[in-house]
């Protein structure tokens, strides 16, 4: 967490949505919600995908 600036989007995404990243992919909710971090209506899978793009791990993970 110390590698990010506290006002940056990757930091805020990890700080606010950390519970989503700890869940198994099968247990993620399909209900949409408005994410204040991304300023969009998303489902949990989309939040995980966006965060993987920030970290550069999207090519190593299979959702």
Biopython code that builds the backbone (N, CA, C, O; Angstrom):
import numpy as np
from Bio.PDB.StructureBuilder import StructureBuilder

atoms = [
    (1, "UNK", "N", (0.824, -1.196, 0.000)),
    (1, "UNK", "CA", (0.000, 0.000, 0.000)),
    (1, "UNK", "C", (0.867, 1.259, 0.000)),
    (1, "UNK", "O", (0.442, 2.292, -0.517)),
    (2, "UNK", "N", (2.054, 1.196, 0.558)),
    (2, "UNK", "CA", (2.898, 2.378, 0.628)),
    (2, "UNK", "C", (3.466, 2.776, -0.727)),
    (2, "UNK", "O", (4.009, 3.872, -0.869)),
    (3, "UNK", "N", (3.351, 1.910, -1.717)),
    (3, "UNK", "CA", (3.910, 2.228, -3.026)),
    (3, "UNK", "C", (3.021, 3.174, -3.823)),
    (3, "UNK", "O", (3.456, 3.710, -4.842)),
    (4, "UNK", "N", (1.777, 3.389, -3.378)),
    (4, "UNK", "CA", (0.841, 4.249, -4.091)),
    (4, "UNK", "C", (0.680, 5.583, -3.377)),
    (4, "UNK", "O", (0.783, 5.664, -2.153)),
    (5, "UNK", "N", (0.427, 6.626, -4.159)),
    (5, "UNK", "CA", (0.036, 7.916, -3.606)),
    (5, "UNK", "C", (-1.386, 7.780, -3.077)),
    (5, "UNK", "O", (-2.216, 7.136, -3.720)),
    (6, "UNK", "N", (-1.689, 8.368, -1.926)),
    (6, "UNK", "CA", (-2.996, 8.174, -1.294)),
    (6, "UNK", "C", (-4.152, 8.752, -2.099)),
    (6, "UNK", "O", (-5.303, 8.382, -1.867)),
    (7, "UNK", "N", (-3.877, 9.641, -3.030)),
    (7, "UNK", "CA", (-4.944, 10.219, -3.846)),
    (7, "UNK", "C", (-5.060, 9.544, -5.212)),
    (7, "UNK", "O", (-5.893, 9.940, -6.027)),
    (8, "UNK", "N", (-4.244, 8.543, -5.464)),
    (8, "UNK", "CA", (-4.265, 7.883, -6.768)),
    (8, "UNK", "C", (-5.413, 6.881, -6.847)),
    (8, "UNK", "O", (-5.883, 6.373, -5.829)),
    (9, "UNK", "N", (-5.846, 6.612, -8.050)),
    (9, "UNK", "CA", (-6.948, 5.682, -8.279)),
    (9, "UNK", "C", (-6.616, 4.249, -7.850)),
    (9, "UNK", "O", (-7.467, 3.609, -7.232)),
    (10, "UNK", "N", (-5.436, 3.715, -8.140)),
    (10, "UNK", "CA", (-5.139, 2.353, -7.671)),
    (10, "UNK", "C", (-5.182, 2.222, -6.149)),
    (10, "UNK", "O", (-5.658, 1.211, -5.632)),
    (11, "UNK", "N", (-4.697, 3.221, -5.435)),
    (11, "UNK", "CA", (-4.735, 3.176, -3.970)),
    (11, "UNK", "C", (-6.166, 3.184, -3.466)),
    (11, "UNK", "O", (-6.526, 2.383, -2.604)),
    (12, "UNK", "N", (-6.987, 4.083, -3.998)),
    (12, "UNK", "CA", (-8.375, 4.171, -3.551)),
    (12, "UNK", "C", (-9.146, 2.903, -3.887)),
    (12, "UNK", "O", (-9.972, 2.453, -3.093)),
    (13, "UNK", "N", (-8.884, 2.321, -5.057)),
    (13, "UNK", "CA", (-9.580, 1.090, -5.449)),
    (13, "UNK", "C", (-9.236, -0.053, -4.502)),
    (13, "UNK", "O", (-10.120, -0.809, -4.098)),
    (14, "UNK", "N", (-7.983, -0.183, -4.150)),
    (14, "UNK", "CA", (-7.575, -1.248, -3.238)),
    (14, "UNK", "C", (-8.070, -0.984, -1.823)),
    (14, "UNK", "O", (-8.494, -1.910, -1.130)),
    (15, "UNK", "N", (-8.020, 0.255, -1.395)),
    (15, "UNK", "CA", (-8.421, 0.606, -0.038)),
    (15, "UNK", "C", (-9.924, 0.427, 0.185)),
    (15, "UNK", "O", (-10.331, -0.032, 1.252)),
    (16, "UNK", "N", (-10.735, 0.770, -0.775)),
    (16, "UNK", "CA", (-12.187, 0.719, -0.616)),
    (16, "UNK", "C", (-12.744, -0.672, -0.920)),
    (16, "UNK", "O", (-13.646, -1.135, -0.222)),
    (17, "UNK", "N", (-12.233, -1.335, -1.930)),
    (17, "UNK", "CA", (-12.803, -2.608, -2.387)),
    (17, "UNK", "C", (-11.997, -3.822, -1.931)),
    (17, "UNK", "O", (-12.048, -4.859, -2.592)),
    (18, "UNK", "N", (-11.264, -3.734, -0.841)),
    (18, "UNK", "CA", (-10.386, -4.829, -0.426)),
    (18, "UNK", "C", (-11.148, -6.101, -0.093)),
    (18, "UNK", "O", (-10.599, -7.193, -0.235)),
    (19, "UNK", "N", (-12.388, -5.992, 0.344)),
    (19, "UNK", "CA", (-13.163, -7.192, 0.688)),
    (19, "UNK", "C", (-13.480, -8.027, -0.556)),
    (19, "UNK", "O", (-13.529, -9.256, -0.497)),
    (20, "UNK", "N", (-13.693, -7.346, -1.672)),
    (20, "UNK", "CA", (-14.000, -8.044, -2.924)),
    (20, "UNK", "C", (-12.809, -8.896, -3.363)),
    (20, "UNK", "O", (-12.993, -9.994, -3.889)),
    (21, "UNK", "N", (-11.598, -8.399, -3.150)),
    (21, "UNK", "CA", (-10.401, -9.107, -3.601)),
    (21, "UNK", "C", (-10.107, -10.349, -2.774)),
    (21, "UNK", "O", (-9.341, -11.209, -3.209)),
    (22, "UNK", "N", (-10.694, -10.459, -1.604)),
    (22, "UNK", "CA", (-10.458, -11.622, -0.756)),
    (22, "UNK", "C", (-11.456, -12.746, -1.001)),
    (22, "UNK", "O", (-11.259, -13.857, -0.507)),
    (23, "UNK", "N", (-12.519, -12.484, -1.750)),
    (23, "UNK", "CA", (-13.540, -13.500, -1.999)),
    (23, "UNK", "C", (-13.147, -14.399, -3.163)),
    (23, "UNK", "O", (-12.371, -14.008, -4.035)),
    (24, "UNK", "N", (-13.691, -15.602, -3.160)),
    (24, "UNK", "CA", (-13.525, -16.487, -4.307)),
    (24, "UNK", "C", (-14.376, -15.953, -5.455)),
    (24, "UNK", "O", (-15.386, -15.289, -5.227)),
    (25, "UNK", "N", (-13.972, -16.239, -6.670)),
    (25, "UNK", "CA", (-14.665, -15.717, -7.847)),
    (25, "UNK", "C", (-16.101, -16.223, -7.923)),
    (25, "UNK", "O", (-16.979, -15.518, -8.421)),
    (26, "UNK", "N", (-16.347, -17.418, -7.442)),
    (26, "UNK", "CA", (-17.702, -17.976, -7.484)),
    (26, "UNK", "C", (-18.634, -17.309, -6.490)),
    (26, "UNK", "O", (-19.853, -17.344, -6.662)),
    (27, "UNK", "N", (-18.078, -16.703, -5.457)),
    (27, "UNK", "CA", (-18.897, -16.094, -4.413)),
    (27, "UNK", "C", (-19.129, -14.600, -4.613)),
    (27, "UNK", "O", (-19.766, -13.958, -3.777)),
    (28, "UNK", "N", (-18.622, -14.040, -5.706)),
    (28, "UNK", "CA", (-18.833, -12.617, -5.965)),
    (28, "UNK", "C", (-20.280, -12.364, -6.370)),
    (28, "UNK", "O", (-20.886, -13.158, -7.088)),
    (29, "UNK", "N", (-20.807, -11.274, -5.911)),
    (29, "UNK", "CA", (-22.195, -10.920, -6.183)),
    (29, "UNK", "C", (-22.369, -10.475, -7.633)),
    (29, "UNK", "O", (-21.472, -9.860, -8.211)),
    (30, "UNK", "N", (-23.512, -10.785, -8.212)),
    (30, "UNK", "CA", (-23.834, -10.348, -9.572)),
    (30, "UNK", "C", (-24.663, -9.069, -9.568)),
    (30, "UNK", "O", (-25.011, -8.548, -10.627)),
    (31, "UNK", "N", (-24.978, -8.568, -8.386)),
    (31, "UNK", "CA", (-25.736, -7.323, -8.286)),
    (31, "UNK", "C", (-24.827, -6.141, -8.590)),
    (31, "UNK", "O", (-23.683, -6.096, -8.137)),
    (32, "UNK", "N", (-25.332, -5.200, -9.345)),
    (32, "UNK", "CA", (-24.536, -4.025, -9.679)),
    (32, "UNK", "C", (-24.626, -2.999, -8.555)),
    (32, "UNK", "O", (-25.609, -2.947, -7.816)),
    (33, "UNK", "N", (-23.593, -2.195, -8.443)),
    (33, "UNK", "CA", (-23.560, -1.119, -7.458)),
    (33, "UNK", "C", (-22.789, 0.044, -8.051)),
    (33, "UNK", "O", (-22.003, -0.131, -8.982)),
    (34, "UNK", "N", (-23.018, 1.233, -7.508)),
    (34, "UNK", "CA", (-22.312, 2.410, -7.998)),
    (34, "UNK", "C", (-21.005, 2.537, -7.228)),
    (34, "UNK", "O", (-21.005, 2.702, -6.009)),
    (35, "UNK", "N", (-19.912, 2.459, -7.938)),
    (35, "UNK", "CA", (-18.596, 2.586, -7.330)),
    (35, "UNK", "C", (-18.179, 4.047, -7.358)),
    (35, "UNK", "O", (-18.018, 4.631, -8.430)),
    (36, "UNK", "N", (-18.005, 4.632, -6.189)),
    (36, "UNK", "CA", (-17.557, 6.023, -6.114)),
    (36, "UNK", "C", (-16.109, 6.148, -6.587)),
    (36, "UNK", "O", (-15.704, 7.204, -7.074)),
    (37, "UNK", "N", (-15.342, 5.096, -6.449)),
    (37, "UNK", "CA", (-13.948, 5.113, -6.879)),
    (37, "UNK", "C", (-13.838, 5.240, -8.393)),
    (37, "UNK", "O", (-13.079, 6.067, -8.898)),
    (38, "UNK", "N", (-14.596, 4.418, -9.115)),
    (38, "UNK", "CA", (-14.522, 4.403, -10.571)),
    (38, "UNK", "C", (-15.583, 5.283, -11.224)),
    (38, "UNK", "O", (-15.560, 5.486, -12.438)),
    (39, "UNK", "N", (-16.511, 5.804, -10.426)),
    (39, "UNK", "CA", (-17.594, 6.664, -10.904)),
    (39, "UNK", "C", (-18.420, 5.978, -11.995)),
    (39, "UNK", "O", (-18.775, 6.584, -13.005)),
    (40, "UNK", "N", (-18.717, 4.692, -11.760)),
    (40, "UNK", "CA", (-19.495, 3.886, -12.694)),
    (40, "UNK", "C", (-20.341, 2.896, -11.917)),
    (40, "UNK", "O", (-20.088, 2.624, -10.743)),
    (41, "UNK", "N", (-21.350, 2.362, -12.590)),
    (41, "UNK", "CA", (-22.110, 1.255, -12.031)),
    (41, "UNK", "C", (-21.444, -0.033, -12.495)),
    (41, "UNK", "O", (-21.332, -0.286, -13.695)),
    (42, "UNK", "N", (-21.005, -0.842, -11.541)),
    (42, "UNK", "CA", (-20.221, -2.036, -11.843)),
    (42, "UNK", "C", (-20.738, -3.229, -11.056)),
    (42, "UNK", "O", (-21.502, -3.079, -10.103)),
    (43, "UNK", "N", (-20.311, -4.415, -11.468)),
    (43, "UNK", "CA", (-20.491, -5.607, -10.641)),
    (43, "UNK", "C", (-19.111, -5.953, -10.073)),
    (43, "UNK", "O", (-18.101, -5.404, -10.515)),
    (44, "UNK", "N", (-19.070, -6.844, -9.114)),
    (44, "UNK", "CA", (-17.815, -7.155, -8.419)),
    (44, "UNK", "C", (-16.736, -7.681, -9.368)),
    (44, "UNK", "O", (-15.560, -7.361, -9.193)),
    (45, "UNK", "N", (-17.113, -8.481, -10.370)),
    (45, "UNK", "CA", (-16.135, -9.000, -11.336)),
    (45, "UNK", "C", (-15.419, -7.868, -12.066)),
    (45, "UNK", "O", (-14.212, -7.939, -12.296)),
    (46, "UNK", "N", (-16.157, -6.831, -12.426)),
    (46, "UNK", "CA", (-15.571, -5.705, -13.151)),
    (46, "UNK", "C", (-14.597, -4.924, -12.275)),
    (46, "UNK", "O", (-13.588, -4.421, -12.771)),
    (47, "UNK", "N", (-14.883, -4.817, -10.995)),
    (47, "UNK", "CA", (-13.966, -4.146, -10.072)),
    (47, "UNK", "C", (-12.654, -4.919, -9.999)),
    (47, "UNK", "O", (-11.577, -4.322, -10.017)),
    (48, "UNK", "N", (-12.740, -6.235, -9.917)),
    (48, "UNK", "CA", (-11.538, -7.073, -9.862)),
    (48, "UNK", "C", (-10.739, -6.926, -11.155)),
    (48, "UNK", "O", (-9.515, -6.806, -11.106)),
    (49, "UNK", "N", (-11.400, -6.932, -12.297)),
    (49, "UNK", "CA", (-10.712, -6.783, -13.582)),
    (49, "UNK", "C", (-10.010, -5.437, -13.683)),
    (49, "UNK", "O", (-8.873, -5.369, -14.150)),
    (50, "UNK", "N", (-10.666, -4.371, -13.256)),
    (50, "UNK", "CA", (-10.053, -3.043, -13.316)),
    (50, "UNK", "C", (-8.827, -2.964, -12.413)),
    (50, "UNK", "O", (-7.822, -2.360, -12.787)),
    (51, "UNK", "N", (-8.899, -3.560, -11.244)),
    (51, "UNK", "CA", (-7.759, -3.534, -10.330)),
    (51, "UNK", "C", (-6.603, -4.365, -10.865)),
    (51, "UNK", "O", (-5.446, -3.997, -10.665)),
    (52, "UNK", "N", (-6.883, -5.469, -11.535)),
    (52, "UNK", "CA", (-5.817, -6.276, -12.123)),
    (52, "UNK", "C", (-5.087, -5.512, -13.223)),
    (52, "UNK", "O", (-3.885, -5.698, -13.414)),
    (53, "UNK", "N", (-5.793, -4.667, -13.935)),
    (53, "UNK", "CA", (-5.152, -3.840, -14.956)),
    (53, "UNK", "C", (-4.170, -2.871, -14.302)),
    (53, "UNK", "O", (-3.080, -2.648, -14.829)),
    (54, "UNK", "N", (-4.546, -2.293, -13.158)),
    (54, "UNK", "CA", (-3.649, -1.382, -12.441)),
    (54, "UNK", "C", (-2.376, -2.083, -12.005)),
    (54, "UNK", "O", (-1.287, -1.519, -12.107)),
    (55, "UNK", "N", (-2.505, -3.295, -11.524)),
    (55, "UNK", "CA", (-1.354, -3.995, -10.966)),
    (55, "UNK", "C", (-0.527, -4.715, -12.030)),
    (55, "UNK", "O", (0.582, -5.167, -11.745)),
    (56, "UNK", "N", (-1.048, -4.826, -13.242)),
    (56, "UNK", "CA", (-0.315, -5.494, -14.305)),
    (56, "UNK", "C", (-0.391, -7.003, -14.236)),
    (56, "UNK", "O", (0.425, -7.684, -14.857)),
    (57, "UNK", "N", (-1.338, -7.540, -13.507)),
    (57, "UNK", "CA", (-1.450, -8.982, -13.338)),
    (57, "UNK", "C", (-2.570, -9.588, -14.169)),
    (57, "UNK", "O", (-2.899, -10.759, -13.980)),
    (58, "UNK", "N", (-3.161, -8.835, -15.077)),
    (58, "UNK", "CA", (-4.297, -9.363, -15.837)),
    (58, "UNK", "C", (-3.907, -10.513, -16.745)),
    (58, "UNK", "O", (-4.749, -11.355, -17.058)),
    (59, "UNK", "N", (-2.659, -10.572, -17.176)),
    (59, "UNK", "CA", (-2.248, -11.660, -18.056)),
    (59, "UNK", "C", (-1.968, -12.950, -17.280)),
    (59, "UNK", "O", (-1.973, -14.032, -17.867)),
    (60, "UNK", "N", (-1.724, -12.851, -15.974)),
    (60, "UNK", "CA", (-1.397, -14.024, -15.175)),
    (60, "UNK", "C", (-2.610, -14.655, -14.518)),
    (60, "UNK", "O", (-2.539, -15.798, -14.066)),
    (61, "UNK", "N", (-3.732, -13.930, -14.454)),
    (61, "UNK", "CA", (-4.907, -14.428, -13.736)),
    (61, "UNK", "C", (-5.998, -14.843, -14.708)),
    (61, "UNK", "O", (-6.202, -14.213, -15.746)),
    (62, "UNK", "N", (-6.682, -15.896, -14.357)),
    (62, "UNK", "CA", (-7.809, -16.368, -15.151)),
    (62, "UNK", "C", (-9.050, -16.227, -14.298)),
    (62, "UNK", "O", (-9.144, -16.820, -13.224)),
    (63, "UNK", "N", (-10.013, -15.434, -14.778)),
    (63, "UNK", "CA", (-11.244, -15.227, -14.006)),
    (63, "UNK", "C", (-12.307, -16.192, -14.408)),
    (63, "UNK", "O", (-13.409, -16.160, -13.860)),
]
sb = StructureBuilder()
sb.init_structure("model")
sb.init_model(0)
sb.init_chain("A")
sb.init_seg("    ")
for serial, (resi, resn, name, xyz) in enumerate(atoms, 1):
    if name == "N":
        sb.init_residue(resn, " ", resi, " ")
    sb.init_atom(name, np.array(xyz, "f"), 0.0, 1.0, " ", f" {name:<3s}", serial, name[0])
structure = sb.get_structure()
